[in-house]
Amino acid sequence: MSGEILFISDCHLDASQPEITRQLTAFLEQRAPRAAQLYILGDLFEVWLGDDDPVDSQRPVVDALHSLARRVPVHFMAGNRDFLLGENFAARIGMRLLDEPVILQLGEHRSLLIHGDTLCTDDHDYQRFRALVRSPDWQAEFLARPLDERRQVAARLRSESSDAMAQKSAEIMDVNAAAVDACFHEHAVDTIVHGHTHRPAVHRYAGGRQRLVLGDWNPGPSFLAWKPDTGFDLHDPRV
């Protein structure tokens, strides 16, 4: 095992995208076992309806995660698609659930890990929706419904979300510059690592600060690696 730490997000696993399932399974079986730790920063699944959902279409990934977690610490932070993933599923896999945000000291970098949607403050409709579905009362009421009913509600919400996104500019759905600056100062960090926007990039700021953005897994794998001797390295076919 090396000292490498891996970060991924926005795989959006779904039965309609079997190639992503295949690519992630290969990553978990071939690259990740050589790492010291793996951090999943949200939206591993396109939708998560509760830990009682068997997610049969993603059995290869679930089995690969389970096998990996026996050898490598696996950490999971919820995204805006799989925020209902809970302790029962995490315990079955053997991975640790993280509350956002998380701060890691990686070499000389004090690094903040978040999913990234909290930085998109210009999207007021989404932020209101996020506050609603992250509330304990909403989640308890939703999870109390039969699984088939939850599937129907999720399909309706996804359709409404797609329609709303089609009418929004790309700028509104991206991070807000002031929110990024405030995040650096609030947490006293020099590095922010996040996903969500599907815009993989390394952004440099004054004072040696940086924002490392993970991409989604379409058209190919996207991951960030950190090593003690070389630092951060973003792997993405678009970068």
C-alpha positions as CSV (number, residue, x, y, z in Angstrom):
1,M,0.0,0.0,0.0
2,S,1.3,3.5,-0.9
3,G,0.6,6.7,0.8
4,E,-1.7,7.7,-2.0
5,I,-5.1,9.1,-1.1
6,L,-7.8,9.0,-3.8
7,F,-10.9,11.2,-4.2
8,I,-13.9,10.6,-6.5
9,S,-17.4,12.0,-6.9
10,D,-20.3,12.3,-9.3
11,C,-20.3,8.7,-10.6
12,H,-24.1,8.9,-10.8
13,L,-24.5,5.2,-10.9
14,D,-27.7,4.2,-12.8
15,A,-29.0,1.2,-14.6
16,S,-29.1,3.3,-17.8
17,Q,-25.3,3.8,-17.7
18,P,-23.7,0.3,-17.5
19,E,-20.4,1.6,-18.8
20,I,-19.9,3.8,-15.7
21,T,-20.7,0.8,-13.5
22,R,-18.0,-1.2,-15.4
23,Q,-15.4,1.6,-15.2
24,L,-16.0,2.3,-11.5
25,T,-15.9,-1.4,-10.7
26,A,-12.5,-1.7,-12.5
27,F,-11.2,1.4,-10.6
28,L,-12.2,-0.1,-7.2
29,E,-10.7,-3.4,-8.1
30,Q,-7.5,-2.3,-9.7
31,R,-6.4,1.3,-8.7
32,A,-8.0,1.8,-5.3
33,P,-6.6,-1.2,-3.5
34,R,-3.1,0.3,-3.9
35,A,-4.2,3.5,-2.1
36,A,-4.0,4.3,1.6
37,Q,-7.6,5.8,1.6
38,L,-10.5,6.5,-0.7
39,Y,-12.8,9.5,-0.3
40,I,-16.2,9.5,-2.1
41,L,-17.5,13.1,-2.2
42,G,-21.1,12.5,-3.1
43,D,-23.4,11.5,-5.9
44,L,-22.0,8.0,-6.1
45,F,-25.5,7.0,-7.1
46,E,-27.9,8.9,-9.4
47,V,-30.6,8.4,-6.8
48,W,-30.7,6.8,-3.4
49,L,-34.2,6.0,-2.0
50,G,-33.1,4.5,1.3
51,D,-31.0,1.7,2.6
52,D,-33.8,-0.8,2.0
53,D,-33.4,-0.4,-1.8
54,P,-31.5,-3.4,-3.1
55,V,-29.9,-1.5,-6.0
56,D,-29.5,-4.8,-7.9
57,S,-28.2,-3.1,-11.0
58,Q,-25.2,-1.8,-9.1
59,R,-24.2,-5.1,-7.5
60,P,-20.8,-5.2,-9.1
61,V,-19.9,-1.8,-7.5
62,V,-21.4,-2.7,-4.2
63,D,-19.4,-5.9,-4.1
64,A,-16.2,-4.2,-5.2
65,L,-16.7,-1.5,-2.5
66,H,-17.3,-4.2,0.1
67,S,-14.1,-6.0,-0.9
68,L,-12.1,-2.8,-1.0
69,A,-13.2,-1.6,2.4
70,R,-11.7,-4.7,4.0
71,R,-8.3,-3.5,3.0
72,V,-8.5,0.3,2.5
73,P,-10.4,2.8,4.6
74,V,-13.4,4.1,2.5
75,H,-15.1,7.4,3.4
76,F,-18.4,8.6,2.0
77,M,-19.8,12.1,2.0
78,A,-23.4,12.6,0.8
79,G,-24.2,14.5,-2.4
80,N,-27.4,16.0,-3.7
81,R,-28.4,12.7,-5.3
82,D,-27.6,10.2,-2.5
83,F,-28.1,12.2,0.7
84,L,-30.4,9.5,2.0
85,L,-27.6,6.9,2.1
86,G,-27.4,5.9,5.7
87,E,-25.6,4.0,8.4
88,N,-27.2,0.6,7.5
89,F,-25.8,0.6,4.0
90,A,-22.5,2.0,5.1
91,A,-22.1,-0.7,7.7
92,R,-22.8,-3.4,5.2
93,I,-20.1,-2.0,3.0
94,G,-17.7,-1.2,5.8
95,M,-17.3,2.4,4.8
96,R,-17.4,5.5,7.1
97,L,-20.0,8.2,6.7
98,L,-18.7,11.8,6.8
99,D,-20.5,14.9,7.8
100,E,-19.7,17.8,5.5
101,P,-17.3,19.6,5.6
102,V,-14.2,17.6,6.4
103,I,-10.7,19.2,6.9
104,L,-7.6,17.1,6.1
105,Q,-4.0,18.1,6.5
106,L,-2.4,16.8,3.3
107,G,1.3,17.6,3.4
108,E,1.6,21.4,3.6
109,H,-2.0,21.9,2.5
110,R,-4.9,22.4,4.9
111,S,-7.6,20.9,2.7
112,L,-11.4,21.2,2.8
113,L,-13.6,18.4,1.4
114,I,-17.2,19.2,0.4
115,H,-19.6,17.9,-2.2
116,G,-19.8,21.4,-3.8
117,D,-23.5,22.2,-4.0
118,T,-23.3,24.6,-1.1
119,L,-21.0,26.9,-3.2
120,C,-23.7,27.3,-5.9
121,T,-25.5,30.1,-4.1
122,D,-26.8,31.8,-7.2
123,D,-29.2,28.9,-7.7
124,H,-31.7,30.1,-5.2
125,D,-34.4,27.5,-6.1
126,Y,-32.0,24.7,-5.6
127,Q,-30.7,26.0,-2.3
128,R,-34.3,26.2,-1.0
129,F,-34.9,22.6,-2.2
130,R,-31.7,21.5,-0.6
131,A,-32.7,22.9,2.8
132,L,-36.1,21.1,2.5
133,V,-34.8,17.6,1.7
134,R,-31.9,17.8,4.1
135,S,-34.3,18.4,7.0
136,P,-34.8,15.5,9.4
137,D,-38.6,15.8,9.3
138,W,-38.7,15.6,5.5
139,Q,-36.4,12.7,5.4
140,A,-38.2,10.7,8.1
141,E,-41.5,11.3,6.3
142,F,-40.1,10.2,2.9
143,L,-38.3,7.1,4.2
144,A,-41.5,6.0,5.9
145,R,-43.3,5.6,2.5
146,P,-43.3,2.3,0.7
147,L,-40.3,1.8,-1.7
148,D,-42.5,1.9,-4.8
149,E,-44.0,5.2,-3.8
150,R,-40.5,6.6,-3.1
151,R,-39.5,5.6,-6.6
152,Q,-42.5,7.5,-8.1
153,V,-41.7,10.6,-6.1
154,A,-38.0,10.4,-7.1
155,A,-38.9,10.1,-10.7
156,R,-41.1,13.1,-10.5
157,L,-38.5,15.2,-8.7
158,R,-35.8,14.2,-11.3
159,S,-38.1,15.2,-14.1
160,E,-38.8,18.5,-12.5
161,S,-35.1,19.0,-11.8
162,S,-34.2,18.3,-15.4
163,D,-36.8,20.8,-16.7
164,A,-35.6,23.5,-14.3
165,M,-31.9,23.0,-15.2
166,A,-32.8,23.4,-18.9
167,Q,-34.0,26.9,-18.2
168,K,-31.0,28.0,-16.1
169,S,-27.8,29.4,-17.3
170,A,-24.5,27.5,-16.7
171,E,-23.3,30.4,-14.6
172,I,-26.2,30.1,-12.2
173,M,-25.5,26.4,-11.7
174,D,-21.7,26.9,-11.1
175,V,-20.1,28.1,-7.9
176,N,-20.3,31.6,-6.7
177,A,-17.0,33.4,-6.5
178,A,-17.9,35.2,-3.2
179,A,-19.1,31.9,-1.7
180,V,-15.7,30.3,-2.6
181,D,-13.8,33.1,-1.1
182,A,-15.9,33.0,2.1
183,C,-15.3,29.2,2.3
184,F,-11.6,29.6,2.2
185,H,-11.7,32.2,5.0
186,E,-14.3,30.5,7.2
187,H,-12.4,27.3,7.4
188,A,-8.9,28.8,7.2
189,V,-7.9,26.4,4.4
190,D,-5.7,26.8,1.3
191,T,-7.3,24.0,-0.7
192,I,-10.9,23.1,-1.5
193,V,-11.7,19.8,-3.1
194,H,-15.2,19.2,-4.4
195,G,-17.4,17.9,-7.2
196,H,-21.0,18.5,-8.1
197,T,-20.6,21.0,-11.0
198,H,-19.2,18.4,-13.5
199,R,-16.6,20.9,-14.5
200,P,-13.2,19.3,-13.7
201,A,-10.4,21.8,-13.3
202,V,-7.7,23.2,-11.1
203,H,-8.4,26.8,-10.1
204,R,-5.6,28.9,-8.7
205,Y,-6.1,31.9,-6.4
206,A,-4.0,34.5,-4.8
207,G,-1.9,33.5,-1.8
208,G,-1.3,30.0,-3.0
209,R,-4.9,28.9,-2.6
210,Q,-6.4,26.3,-5.0
211,R,-9.8,24.7,-5.8
212,L,-9.7,21.2,-7.2
213,V,-12.9,20.2,-9.0
214,L,-13.7,16.6,-9.6
215,G,-15.6,15.7,-12.7
216,D,-18.4,13.3,-13.4
217,W,-17.6,9.8,-14.8
218,N,-19.0,10.5,-18.3
219,P,-17.2,10.1,-20.7
220,G,-14.6,8.4,-18.5
221,P,-13.2,8.0,-15.0
222,S,-12.4,11.2,-13.0
223,F,-10.4,11.1,-9.8
224,L,-7.9,13.1,-7.8
225,A,-4.8,11.6,-6.3
226,W,-2.7,13.0,-3.5
227,K,0.8,11.6,-2.8
228,P,3.2,12.7,-0.1
229,D,6.0,13.2,-2.6
230,T,4.1,14.8,-5.5
231,G,1.0,16.4,-4.0
232,F,-2.3,16.6,-5.9
233,D,-2.8,15.2,-9.4
234,L,-6.2,15.5,-11.2
235,H,-7.0,12.7,-13.6
236,D,-9.8,13.4,-16.0
237,P,-10.1,13.0,-19.8
238,R,-11.3,16.6,-20.2
239,V,-8.3,18.2,-18.3
